[in-house]
Amino acid sequence: MSDPLRDREEAARAAAAGLDATSCPTLAAFAGGYLHEELAVEHGSAAEAAWAFCHDAEPEEIAALAREWDLLESIARHLPLAEVSELLAIRFGAAWQPLSAVEIAAVGAELRAALADPLDAD
C-alpha cells in the first residue's frame, strides 16, 4: 500500500528535476535579477521583489513568470523548504532562501495581482 504524502513528495521531486533555466527562463531572470544577495536591502522581501518585477516587466514577461512560478509553487508545496532553496540557488541563481511556504505563495500572489489588474502596476 502506498503512502499518499510520500507519493506526492516523489512526484514533486520528479517534476523539480525538469525545472531549470532552459525550461523556465523568466524564473531564471527573476531569480538572478531580483532574488539576489541584496534582496533585503533593495526590496525587503521576495514578494516586494515580485512587485518590483511587475513594474519593470512587460505584461508578457509577467504572465510567463506567473506560469513558471505557479509550477514552482505547486512543487514547493510537497518538498522541504531546504530542497526548494537549493533548487532556486543551484538551477536559477537565487540567493533568497524562503523561510516558509507563505513567502513562496506571496510571490505568486503579487504576480497574479499584477495580471488581474495591470493598471495597478504603474
Disulfide bonds with the S-S distance in Angstrom:
none
